[in-house]
Structure formats: structure tokens, C-alpha cells
Amino acid sequence: MTGTDDMNDFDQRLAPAFFDRTQERVRTMMAEEGFDAFLTDHPEDIAYLTGFFHHPSERPVAVWVEASGRTVMLLPELEREYAESQSARAELVAFFEYPGVVAPFQVLADAVAPPRRVGFASTMPYARLAAARSAFGGADLVDSDLTIRARYVKFPEEVVLHREAARITDRMLDAGVQLVVDAVAAGGDLPTETELERHVTAAGTRLMYAEHRNVVVASLLAGGLVYSGPNSAFPHGLPSVNRLREGDTFMLSLGCAVGGRFIEGERTFVLGEPTAEQRRYHDTIHAAQQLGRETIRAGIEGREANRLCLDVIRDAGLGEYIRHRQGHGIGLGMHEAPWLEDGDATVLQAGMVVSNEPGIYVPGHAGYRISDSMLITDDGAEPLTTFPRGLDDCTIPL
């Protein structure tokens, strides 16, 4: 992949050889766990292993990876041509319909060598697991988070996609701020949360299609959460018809996916001169987020990184307003393991991408959160999103 200086210069589709490497990584882990084959129906795993992105439905799509080197994708006949159009890196085995005269997983079982020990993705729904057990009656099916762990450390080609998603996310933040600044200058009504959300989503989508070839449409192409005043005190509150007002704290919680690889970037703004209360809240979160950027590194456990970050908030006397962990992994999912949370002892590794997003939420007043997507390196971590974080830069004067 090259840069984005020229129109339509950035190709979001990864080369077929990339998927040979993801499959080989999974096979290496299978050998360590003694599996003859591995079965997953998670859409993100399927995209990771084959490059096939699809809309999940009741009709199962699943990937079967054999230790022998064979990779088979089970899919409905109506998806076959779509998978071929995406150059899915697997042998395709199709069933006609669901539930089918012959059950889909039986179609898969009839097409592959009888296995002895099969790992299956721990995310697999019970009904599909039961269908797989019925089809592979003679095999020992064992729950495993193997594919989750395989996706922890990003290949260089994935890092390129994450960097480009971060660039676009920063541009979306720029677009949101500019809409509010222009509205203030015009002297009319300020935008509603919903209008602001639609504007930043359109800005991100427009930019992606203008500068990219082979755009991969994942679960979210561009968008996020936009909320102001008391509505922002709900960590995942949805945009409303509330119109921004002088003195409001408001949050732009944005992100996008390039080549199916996600990034998030979140900033909290104040509309007009901040009060002492607003400054205290924002400065505390800024300090916690800054410490998080300094302590996220290879070799630290997720739970320890979380404790160090959130202790800044507790030490400032605002612990009662904490509602969530420091962060989480990011990849083919906006939220995925590992978790920067008290219960996750996963040791962070170079090549992981995680969010650093401490926040506080004051009921009846507002929420304050700053988030960057961090690439863990051999000697620390690099924030991929770079929009300014301090209150002076996040104040919109009236």
C-alpha cells in the first residue's frame, strides 16, 4: 500500500498472501494445543482468516482450518459469488439453504477429513455448536479462544490500515469542531447532537471513498457517538435532538474502519469559557489519559495498566464518577480482547492496538472522556490518533 496523497491511491484490500500468514499463525497455535482442526463462525475471525466480509444472518458461514494445511469455508450458495468476488482465501463449500434438507454443518463434515480433536471458537452460539457436534459426532470438540489470541498482535499490513483509520478519525474530529465553530460564527442555531453525528459520519465516509480503492464495508464504516450536557453523562448514550447550548460540555466519540481495521478517537469539548468545575473534570481526565499513554507498554498486564490510569482519577477525589475500565483491544472489532481492566491479566505485547480512554460521568452534569488508539511498540506505545487533548485546545469560544 502507498500513501493517500493521490486520489484513490489507497487500496483497502489485503493481498491473498496475507491470509496465508494468518492461517499459518492459527495452525501454529493449533499444534501447540493439539488440534487436528479449528472451527469458527465469528464474522471477524472469518475476515481475518480469509478476507471475506459479510452480513451475518441465520445462514451459517464458518471457516474450518485443518492442521494439514487445508482451509475450507462453509457458506450458503447465495454468498458463494460474493465470496469469490472478494477473493476469499479458502476452499468454498456451499449449502443451498437454511435449515436445509441436509444440515449446513453436515455439508461441511461430508467435505472434510474426519477429525479426532477439533477446537471451536469460544464465541460460537450454542445452537451452532450443537449442530457442529451432531455433524462431527466422532470428534472431541474443545472450546478455545485461539483465534482471539491470534488476532492480538497485528501484522505490518494491518498497522498500515489502523494508521489510515486514525488519520480519517482525526479528520472527522476536525469536521465536527468546524461545524460548531461555523454555527457560532453565523449567529444562528447551534447543531443538535444528531445533526453533528450525521455531519462527522458523512465527512469520514466521503473522505474514505474519495481517497481509497476497494473500500471494505465492515460493521461500521465511519461514525460514532455525539452527546452534550447531561446526555453525555451516559457513557454510551445515543445522539439526541438536544441542541448544543452555551456552556455545554459535549463529547465527540468517533471512529472508522479501513480495510475492516478499526480506530477510535474521542475528545471532550466545552462551548464557551469553562467553569472551574469543568476545568477540574477535564484536567483530571487529561492527566489520567496522559499517564495511560506513558504506562501502556509491552510486558505490563492489562489490569496493572488499568489501575495506574484510573488511580489518577481516584487520587483526584473523583473515583465515584468512574463507570468503566481504561480501555480495550481494537482490531477487526471496535471492542475486542485484551481488556485493560482489573480482571484481565493478559500481558500486553508489541504490535497490539488498544484504546486508552479513561472517563468520568457526573449525573445531571456531563461526561468527560479522552481516547486514543495506541499501537504498542518495543519501547512504549504510540498514539495513532493525534487530535489535541488539553482543555485549551478543546474549548470553542463564543
Secondary structure as GFF3:
##gff-version 3
##sequence-region A 1 398
A	DSSP	beta_strand	10	11	.	.	.	ID=ss1
A	DSSP	alpha_helix	16	33	.	.	.	ID=ss2
A	DSSP	beta_strand	37	40	.	.	.	ID=ss3
A	DSSP	alpha_helix	43	50	.	.	.	ID=ss4
A	DSSP	beta_strand	62	66	.	.	.	ID=ss5
A	DSSP	beta_strand	71	76	.	.	.	ID=ss6
A	DSSP	alpha_helix	77	85	.	.	.	ID=ss7
A	DSSP	beta_strand	91	95	.	.	.	ID=ss8
A	DSSP	alpha_helix	104	111	.	.	.	ID=ss9
A	DSSP	beta_strand	117	121	.	.	.	ID=ss10
A	DSSP	alpha_helix	126	135	.	.	.	ID=ss11
A	DSSP	beta_strand	140	144	.	.	.	ID=ss12
A	DSSP	alpha_helix	146	150	.	.	.	ID=ss13
A	DSSP	alpha_helix	156	186	.	.	.	ID=ss14
A	DSSP	alpha_helix	193	211	.	.	.	ID=ss15
A	DSSP	beta_strand	212	213	.	.	.	ID=ss16
A	DSSP	beta_strand	222	228	.	.	.	ID=ss17
A	DSSP	three_ten_helix	229	233	.	.	.	ID=ss18
A	DSSP	beta_strand	249	258	.	.	.	ID=ss19
A	DSSP	beta_strand	261	271	.	.	.	ID=ss20
A	DSSP	alpha_helix	276	295	.	.	.	ID=ss21
A	DSSP	alpha_helix	302	315	.	.	.	ID=ss22
A	DSSP	three_ten_helix	319	321	.	.	.	ID=ss23
A	DSSP	beta_strand	327	329	.	.	.	ID=ss24
A	DSSP	beta_strand	336	340	.	.	.	ID=ss25
A	DSSP	beta_strand	353	356	.	.	.	ID=ss26
A	DSSP	beta_strand	359	362	.	.	.	ID=ss27
A	DSSP	beta_strand	366	369	.	.	.	ID=ss28
A	DSSP	beta_strand	372	377	.	.	.	ID=ss29
A	DSSP	beta_strand	380	383	.	.	.	ID=ss30
A	DSSP	beta_strand	395	396	.	.	.	ID=ss31
###
